[in-house]
Amino acid sequence: MTAIKSQVDMPRQEPNERIKNFDEVAIGYNAEMALEEASRCLNCPKPQCVKGCPVEVPIPEFIKLIKEGNYISAAKKIKEKNSLPAVCGRVCPQEDQCQKNCVLGIRGDPIAIGRLERFASDWERKYSKIEKQEIQFKGGRVAVIGSGPAGLTVAADLAKLGHKVTIFESLHAAGGVLMYGIPEFRLPKEIVQYEVEYVNSLGVEIKLDSTIGRLATIQELFDDGYDAIFIGSGAGLPNFLIIPGENLKGVYSANEFLIRTNLMKAYKFPEYDTPIRVGKRVGVIGAGNVAMDSARCALRLGAEQSNIIYRRGRDEMPARIEEVENAEEEGIHFEFLTNPIRFIGNSRGFLEKVECIHMKLSEPDSSGRRRPEPIPGSEFTIELDTAIIAIGQSPNPIIQQTTQGLETTRHGTIIVNEDSMETKIPGVFAGGDVVSGAATVISAMGAGKLAAKSMHQYILSKKGILQ
């Protein structure tokens, strides 16, 4: 039996160097590495990898083009289905999706599909210019609320189908969570803006500093002549612990901490006038990707020690394995089975320590999940200058509160028909974190792709256009 070659490693900055900068940690494949990795592909007669991709990227086809040295053609092949390949190649959990289904993975390492996707899109960005696409307008007018991964996907797919699309973004830069939530060392802002520029080249208009619910309501958008509306406003409202001392100076939500660091470039202070106070001892409550990002940013902003405080164990952490490994390499300390019960400050109102209690996991319940339970009498304190709360986000309620007939859950997420992504209001669709709650970039894009198909059919039916 022929031995299967191992996956080609991705070059990365050394941990002792990367904690001193915000440059991208993963350096990416060069052409030689990409060719070597692509050559491992078995060219399966019945490929399984595509089944794991929420946006239906033609994986075997683009890898074949890389094998042939047609790197720009490979990028264009990806863009037939995925308008944000440079983003997906960096932040998608491929290990749980396309790569998980790779046939080669049965006997060895699966193909590094995400790394190859990143290589092809980076090659295109370096050696090719974005040119305005000539797309014939033959459909309807669509308003997209939010320019995150769901909104950009809907806009691009509908523009390619001949619809005139306008994106309304409440912030001063397009990209949504890709801009404000993911650090530069994982996803450079230059990459995000390149992808936004591509969507813009399809004829999509992007209006910044435009908060729907304040600037205009959903009904007023319909009155203005839009045929269909997509709500992709994300989940930008932070959740809190609701424990004593949460209002002390030095206690941040992860949203505020990452927005100030990423979008407002606090890491470039004083070049950018966004100071952010980070003490010597930082504690991040939570263990998802947002928590890892916050803890790693804190190190780069000058913290001497950065801790993850999590009420469950290592096996229950929701963060990607790759991000946990990166954090550990960089010296992040993990406090497992630990739950904060109050923050303690000094006489000037600044955080000094957090009181915690040790936890234990219960026996699995009917769903198989083990709940964390406090151990009486196990209270202890951890000295902290800065605490960052990263326990999830909820949707901002502004659209829900200004839209009569829009049904929501008790968590504020919008209820949709999961087969079409349409809300109870005809012509209004929604997807991404505003529907699912905080989730992955690629799941938001998958919801956007499904919504775009449904919106296309809705508009054709509304206008009596035959295909």
C-alpha positions, -999 to +999 in steps of 0.1 A: +000+000+000+014+034-010+021+057+019+001+089+018+021+121+019+015+144+049-003+177+045+021+206+036+026+227+067+016+264+066+046+287+074+039+309+105+055+336+125+074+323+155+054+328+187+080+349+205+080+373+174+043+374+166+032+385+201+051+417+194+031+427+163-003+425+146+010+411+114-007+380+100+004+349+120-001+324+091+021+334+062+005+313+036+017+289+009+040+299-019+035+284-054+058+255-047+040+245-015+005+250-032+015+227-061+028+201-037-004+201-016-027+202-046-008+172-061-020+151-031-056+154-043-070+120-055-093+135-082-121+113-067-147+102-092-173+109-065-158+138-044-172+142-010-156+175+000-181+197-017-209+182+005-192+199+035-191+234+020-220+257+029-214+278-002-209+250-027-174+259-038-163+236-067-134+222-048-120+195-071-122+219-101-102+247-085-076+223-070-071+208-105-065+243-119-038+249-092-022+216-102-020+229-137-005+262-125-036+282-135-038+301-102-059+331-113-083+307-131-085+287-098-095+319-080-121+327-106-135+292-104-139+296-066-157+330-071-183+313-092-198+303-059-179+321-032-174+359-034-151+360-003-125+333-009-096+352+008-117+356+039-129+320+039-093+306+033-083+323+066-112+320+091-135+291+080-134+260+101-125+238+072-115+209+095-152+206+104-166+210+069-150+203+035-118+188+049-138+166+072-154+149+042-122+146+022-117+109+011-079+112+017-086+119+053-098+083+059-062+071+057-041+102+064-042+140+063-071+155+043-062+180+015-056+215+030-085+229+011-087+262+030-050+269+026-053+263-012-083+285-014-063+312+004-033+307-019-054+311-051-073+342-039-040+358-026-024+351-059-052+368-078-051+398-055-013+401-061-012+396-098-046+407-112-067+438-110-104+440-101-123+452-131-159+464-131-182+435-142-206+441-171-238+427-157-272+434-174-298+447-150-329+426-157-344+420-122-355+440-093-342+464-066-329+449-034-319+464-001-294+446+020-290+457+056-255+450+069-223+443+050-210+414+070-204+379+054-242+372+050-250+406+035-220+406+011-229+371-001-265+380-008-255+412-026-229+395-048-252+365-057-282+388-065-260+412-085-247+383-107-284+374-113-291+408-127-306+426-097-298+461-086-285+459-050-278+485-023-261+476+009-268+498+040-240+496+065-242+514+099-205+517+105-179+538+086-164+508+068-179+478+050-173+443+062-192+440+094-178+415+119-149+408+094-137+443+101-146+449+137-145+414+152-115+395+138-080+408+146-055+419+120-032+390+128-060+365+117-077+385+090-059+417+077-084+445+069-067+450+035-080+415+026-116+423+037-116+456+017-103+438-014-133+414-011-156+443-006-142+460-037-149+428-057-186+429-046-187+466-055-173+458-089-205+437-096-225+469-095-235+467-058-239+502-042-226+504-006-240+532+017-219+536+049-230+553+081-265+542+073-284+527+102-317+511+091-343+516+118-331+551+123-323+564+088-353+545+074-376+517+084-382+485+065-415+498+053-400+530+042-375+510+021-404+493+004-421+527-001-388+538-018-392+512-044-372+482-032-387+448-042-371+427-015-351+433+016-324+412+033-317+417+070-281+408+078-274+431+107-255+405+127-252+401+164-233+431+177-249+435+212-227+420+239-239+396+265-228+402+301-223+381+332-246+402+354-224+399+385-213+425+410-185+449+398-191+445+361-192+483+358-157+488+372-131+505+351-110+479+333-140+456+326-147+455+288-171+436+267-153+417+239-173+438+214-159+471+227-124+457+232-122+442+196-139+471+179-115+496+195-085+474+187-095+463+151-118+487+134-106+518+152-069+507+152-061+511+188-031+489+182-016+518+161-020+544+189-010+573+188-010+571+149-047+565+153-063+584+182-079+554+199-062+548+232-072+515+250-061+507+285-047+471+289-032+462+323-004+438+331-028+410+341-058+403+317-086+378+322-109+368+293-141+351+303-152+326+276-135+301+254-148+307+218-129+322+189-138+357+202-122+349+236-090+336+219-089+368+198-093+390+228-067+372+249-042+373+220-048+410+213-043+418+249-008+402+248+001+423+217-012+454+234+012+450+263-002+426+289+023+405+308-001+377+314-033+369+296-057+343+309-087+324+295-113+318+323-138+291+313-165+274+333-162+241+314-132+220+305-107+218+275-128+194+256-159+216+257-142+248+243-160+260+212-130+277+197-112+262+167-084+238+177-060+259+155-068+291+175-064+273+208-031+260+198-019+294+186-030+309+219-011+283+239+020+288+218+018+325+226+017+319+263-020+323+271-029+306+304-061+286+307-082+284+339-107+256+333-138+247+354-136+283+367-166+307+369-164+344+379-189+354+406-178+391+413-153+417+402-135+435+430-121+471+426-101+496+445-113+529+461-109+546+427-132+522+409-105+503+390-106+465+387-081+447+410-092+411+411-120+387+402-135+362+427-142+329+411-156+295+421-144+261+409-169+241+388-175+205+381-194+190+351-226+171+357-235+138+342-247+141+306-283+152+303-308+140+276-290+160+250-256+146+260-244+179+273-227+181+307-237+212+326-212+231+348-221+232+385-204+252+413-184+234+440-195+249+473-167+265+494-142+265+465-141+303+460-108+319+452-095+351+436-073+360+406-056+393+404-065+412+373-061+447+359-083+441+329-113+417+323-128+411+289-162+394+288-165+371+257-196+350+264-215+357+232-235+384+215-272+391+206-287+411+178-291+448+181-329+452+185-333+484+165-347+468+134-369+444+153-384+473+173-392+494+143-406+467+121-442+457+127-449+420+121-413+408+123-413+378+146-384+372+169-372+347+196-368+356+232-331+361+224-340+388+198-330+367+168-353+369+138-375+339+130-374+327+094-385+299+072-353+278+072-360+265+037-361+300+022-348+324+049-380+345+044-395+361+075-433+364+082-433+396+063-435+389+025-404+401+007-383+404+039-356+378+043-329+375+070-298+354+076-265+352+095-260+360+131-292+380+134-311+347+128-287+321+142-270+341+170-233+344+169-219+317+146-192+312+120-185+334+090-192+305+066-225+296+081-236+332+077-225+330+040-244+298+036-275+314+049-269+344+026-266+321-004-298+303+003-316+337+009-303+350-024-318+321-043-351+326-026-351+363-031-344+359-068-374+336-072-395+359-051-387+390-073-392+371-106-426+359-094-435+394-081-426+410-114-441+382-136-407+375-152-404+341-168-370+323-167 
